[in-house]
Amino acid sequence: MKSVTLVLASLLLAAQPSPLHDLVTRSSAEFPGKAGIWVKHLTTGETAGVRDAEMFNSASVIKIPVMVLAFQMADRGELKLDDRITIQKSDIRGGSGIFRYHDDGLQPTFRDVLLQMIITSDNTATDLAIAKVGGVARVNAWLKQAGYAESQKLTQTTGELFAKYNALGPKDDRNGKTNADRSYWLGELSPRGIGLMLEAIEKKTIASTAACEAMLRMMRAQQAGQRRLNHYLSVPVAHKTGDFPPVLANDVGIIYARSGPIVVSYLGNAITGTYGEAEDRIGRFAQQLVELLDK
């Protein structure tokens, strides 16, 4: 009888919400929109999530698998990161990035293209990278082969996406399209799905050690989303943002806390409050997360 009581007590204890789960749940509830969060402390293995298996509008976070596929192909010798790409006028895309401000004929290396796709979320670079790895269908075929098909999908190129938005009339609900119409999404993913890919990059199991280190360096050089995961932190963060103001603010990455690396996926869709407030909520969550796990 005593052993049965101990077993029941241990099961009850295990079923009780942890402080990490409480933090994740509270942050999701307080976010001024729909938030999906997944966290994993890579040293202790502790995890917590809210809506972590649901599919969200990825915005530019979907550029991470494009980067991973490119580095895998480079590992296999199927492409060269040092090859130079000539950017023509027809390659230029609107939105975020810096390549659209340069003169025609700029010749960055493919490594430079991947870098700008990540750190400035450059849309010109993104479509060049998607083409270089074989197109949208090739990216999705690789995601299926790698076991991510249920949690990540690249819907279209940025050029195709912006063409759809540009075709909308003044009476069309653009924010409604961003929130609920998946044909107006660059991609879709779940917090846990992209978090597992980040974990594989950090553990250097998804590509060669050199390739994973290069990807992490890119994400640590992030120039966008300074009010999000890294806003209130004094420790390094390797991350990638996804933006579609005023209704979408995502950030996913790895926080290098004193207690060890922490994978964080924070997807904020259908924002109804102030955009800056939504960004700050992500930043405050990261601050509270580190304070909790570094005790």
Legacy VTK file of the C-alpha trace (Angstrom):
# vtk DataFile Version 3.0
C-alpha trace
ASCII
DATASET POLYDATA
POINTS 295 float
0.000 0.000 0.000
2.849 2.325 0.841
4.477 1.837 -2.585
1.165 2.493 -4.349
0.754 5.709 -2.362
4.261 6.829 -3.304
3.607 6.097 -6.974
0.344 8.058 -6.910
2.055 10.934 -5.125
4.853 11.041 -7.698
2.342 10.971 -10.569
0.377 13.802 -8.989
3.561 15.818 -8.546
4.572 15.212 -12.162
1.149 16.340 -13.374
1.358 19.650 -11.543
2.270 22.657 -13.715
5.902 23.702 -13.455
7.050 27.303 -13.013
8.207 27.189 -16.644
4.784 26.040 -17.816
3.146 28.752 -15.710
5.352 31.415 -17.279
4.644 30.241 -20.822
0.898 30.029 -20.170
0.769 33.481 -18.571
2.756 35.110 -21.363
0.531 33.586 -24.038
-2.590 34.798 -22.221
-1.212 38.329 -21.821
-0.084 38.693 -25.437
-2.308 41.171 -27.336
-3.185 38.643 -30.013
-2.805 34.917 -30.634
0.502 33.575 -29.295
2.073 30.162 -29.732
5.131 29.440 -27.590
7.527 26.535 -27.231
10.576 26.493 -24.952
13.273 23.893 -24.346
16.259 24.184 -22.043
18.875 22.146 -23.861
20.931 21.443 -20.737
18.152 20.171 -18.479
15.759 19.014 -21.191
12.843 20.845 -19.555
10.171 21.895 -22.042
6.912 23.827 -22.014
4.530 25.040 -24.668
1.204 26.668 -25.429
-0.415 26.110 -28.833
2.976 24.673 -29.711
1.612 22.168 -32.258
-0.712 24.660 -33.988
0.224 26.123 -37.348
0.869 29.878 -37.418
1.606 32.416 -40.128
5.377 32.139 -40.205
6.181 35.357 -42.056
9.983 35.437 -42.478
10.718 32.748 -39.887
10.175 30.250 -42.734
13.493 31.498 -44.146
15.295 29.321 -41.578
14.606 26.021 -43.389
15.692 27.638 -46.669
19.006 28.471 -44.987
19.364 24.961 -43.559
18.703 23.300 -46.909
21.261 25.572 -48.588
23.955 24.630 -46.081
23.108 20.936 -46.398
23.469 21.194 -50.174
26.796 22.974 -49.730
27.937 20.160 -47.416
27.167 17.681 -50.208
28.896 19.770 -52.852
25.637 20.469 -54.719
26.230 24.211 -54.570
29.027 26.558 -53.551
28.554 29.276 -50.979
31.383 31.262 -52.581
29.668 31.458 -55.974
28.724 35.000 -56.902
25.192 35.896 -57.921
24.466 38.902 -60.136
21.382 40.725 -58.878
19.357 42.051 -61.793
16.586 44.634 -61.657
14.031 41.844 -62.106
15.332 40.150 -58.941
14.527 43.077 -56.659
11.739 42.577 -54.131
10.033 45.085 -51.868
9.679 44.973 -48.113
12.600 44.312 -45.813
16.240 44.116 -46.805
19.075 46.149 -48.261
19.756 44.720 -51.715
16.946 46.802 -53.254
18.909 49.962 -52.407
22.005 48.905 -54.381
22.784 49.532 -58.048
21.836 46.841 -60.552
24.541 44.264 -61.107
25.650 43.823 -57.483
27.465 40.477 -57.174
27.336 39.128 -53.625
28.389 35.582 -52.852
25.626 33.091 -52.149
26.831 33.128 -48.530
26.215 36.898 -48.509
22.724 36.294 -49.900
21.928 33.829 -47.105
23.328 36.243 -44.532
21.065 39.079 -45.673
18.082 36.727 -45.870
18.595 36.102 -42.150
19.937 39.271 -40.543
17.939 41.900 -42.488
15.247 39.450 -43.674
16.035 40.615 -47.210
13.256 39.537 -49.575
15.410 39.860 -52.695
17.922 37.548 -51.039
15.130 35.182 -50.011
13.817 34.617 -53.510
17.355 34.240 -54.853
18.039 31.637 -52.171
14.790 29.761 -52.818
15.640 29.597 -56.524
19.206 28.473 -55.796
18.081 25.496 -53.677
15.541 24.382 -56.278
12.337 26.327 -55.649
9.379 26.186 -53.286
8.494 22.582 -54.148
12.070 21.464 -53.480
12.083 23.123 -50.058
8.820 21.399 -49.116
10.016 18.044 -50.442
13.086 18.355 -48.235
10.959 19.304 -45.214
8.907 16.153 -45.791
11.995 14.004 -46.183
13.523 15.476 -43.023
10.367 14.857 -40.981
9.157 18.454 -40.721
6.258 18.328 -43.194
3.609 18.361 -40.458
5.090 21.448 -38.804
6.633 23.609 -41.538
5.658 24.649 -45.054
6.926 27.266 -47.502
3.814 28.481 -49.323
5.339 30.745 -51.982
8.140 33.140 -52.828
8.106 36.694 -51.482
7.570 37.947 -55.041
4.421 35.855 -55.375
3.201 36.956 -51.959
3.652 40.679 -52.583
1.971 40.362 -55.988
-1.143 39.077 -54.203
-1.110 41.943 -51.715
-0.497 44.489 -54.472
-3.560 43.184 -56.321
-5.865 43.917 -53.367
-8.196 46.875 -53.602
-8.570 49.690 -51.054
-11.687 48.047 -49.589
-10.054 44.638 -49.125
-9.195 43.585 -45.581
-5.412 43.210 -45.810
-4.984 42.431 -42.129
-7.738 39.846 -42.337
-5.850 38.145 -45.177
-2.676 38.129 -43.084
-4.482 36.672 -40.102
-6.659 33.984 -41.632
-6.076 33.395 -45.359
-3.206 30.925 -45.759
-2.864 31.769 -49.442
-1.553 35.147 -48.211
1.093 33.571 -45.987
4.743 33.249 -46.980
4.755 30.032 -44.998
3.328 28.309 -41.971
4.860 26.489 -39.043
4.303 25.381 -35.476
6.305 26.731 -32.529
7.521 23.238 -31.640
8.392 22.348 -35.240
10.696 25.313 -35.810
12.015 24.934 -32.262
13.123 21.377 -32.989
14.952 22.595 -36.089
16.748 25.227 -34.002
17.682 22.539 -31.490
19.170 20.458 -34.321
21.213 23.446 -35.490
22.516 24.115 -31.971
23.345 20.417 -31.418
24.915 20.308 -34.908
22.943 17.290 -36.023
21.136 18.810 -39.013
24.253 19.656 -41.023
28.024 19.565 -40.631
29.546 21.175 -37.560
31.036 23.947 -39.693
27.704 24.584 -41.422
25.769 24.739 -38.146
28.323 27.095 -36.640
27.994 29.334 -39.706
24.194 29.369 -39.408
24.397 30.249 -35.722
26.823 33.096 -36.482
24.321 34.463 -38.974
21.459 34.332 -36.509
23.573 35.903 -33.776
24.201 38.837 -36.133
20.431 39.507 -36.384
19.649 43.154 -37.172
15.833 42.993 -37.043
13.437 42.668 -34.137
15.538 44.428 -31.545
12.482 44.817 -29.281
11.850 41.086 -29.130
13.820 38.131 -27.699
17.050 40.036 -27.116
15.529 43.386 -26.057
16.005 43.069 -22.287
18.782 40.473 -22.252
22.507 40.858 -21.655
23.342 37.367 -22.960
23.817 36.414 -26.636
20.804 35.439 -28.736
20.830 33.719 -32.132
17.427 34.399 -33.663
15.230 35.045 -36.698
12.239 37.341 -36.771
9.077 37.397 -38.843
7.180 40.668 -39.312
3.917 41.781 -40.878
2.866 44.958 -39.052
0.471 45.714 -37.547
-0.821 42.174 -36.977
2.145 39.781 -36.846
5.372 39.731 -34.822
7.328 36.474 -34.530
10.730 35.674 -33.099
12.444 32.318 -32.694
15.945 31.585 -31.536
18.453 30.287 -29.040
19.213 32.246 -25.874
22.675 31.520 -24.481
21.845 31.790 -20.800
24.296 31.060 -17.984
22.458 27.809 -17.288
22.789 26.687 -20.907
21.191 27.255 -24.317
17.422 27.800 -24.338
15.434 27.307 -27.544
12.498 29.709 -27.758
9.782 29.892 -30.397
7.395 32.801 -29.903
4.871 33.282 -32.686
2.554 36.263 -32.292
-0.285 36.411 -34.832
-3.543 38.387 -35.096
-2.271 41.269 -32.959
-5.033 43.591 -31.792
-3.027 45.914 -29.559
-0.124 48.238 -30.215
2.611 46.623 -32.303
5.372 47.912 -30.026
3.572 46.491 -27.013
3.389 43.090 -28.692
7.127 43.187 -29.393
7.871 44.204 -25.820
5.773 41.297 -24.502
8.077 38.925 -26.368
11.116 40.679 -24.923
9.757 40.626 -21.370
8.963 36.938 -21.716
12.561 36.212 -22.713
13.809 38.246 -19.743
11.554 36.401 -17.301
12.488 33.072 -18.883
16.206 33.617 -18.358
15.659 34.873 -14.810
13.647 31.731 -14.037
16.015 29.201 -15.574
19.218 30.868 -14.381
18.231 30.758 -10.706
LINES 1 296
295 0 1 2 3 4 5 6 7 8 9 10 11 12 13 14 15 16 17 18 19 20 21 22 23 24 25 26 27 28 29 30 31 32 33 34 35 36 37 38 39 40 41 42 43 44 45 46 47 48 49 50 51 52 53 54 55 56 57 58 59 60 61 62 63 64 65 66 67 68 69 70 71 72 73 74 75 76 77 78 79 80 81 82 83 84 85 86 87 88 89 90 91 92 93 94 95 96 97 98 99 100 101 102 103 104 105 106 107 108 109 110 111 112 113 114 115 116 117 118 119 120 121 122 123 124 125 126 127 128 129 130 131 132 133 134 135 136 137 138 139 140 141 142 143 144 145 146 147 148 149 150 151 152 153 154 155 156 157 158 159 160 161 162 163 164 165 166 167 168 169 170 171 172 173 174 175 176 177 178 179 180 181 182 183 184 185 186 187 188 189 190 191 192 193 194 195 196 197 198 199 200 201 202 203 204 205 206 207 208 209 210 211 212 213 214 215 216 217 218 219 220 221 222 223 224 225 226 227 228 229 230 231 232 233 234 235 236 237 238 239 240 241 242 243 244 245 246 247 248 249 250 251 252 253 254 255 256 257 258 259 260 261 262 263 264 265 266 267 268 269 270 271 272 273 274 275 276 277 278 279 280 281 282 283 284 285 286 287 288 289 290 291 292 293 294
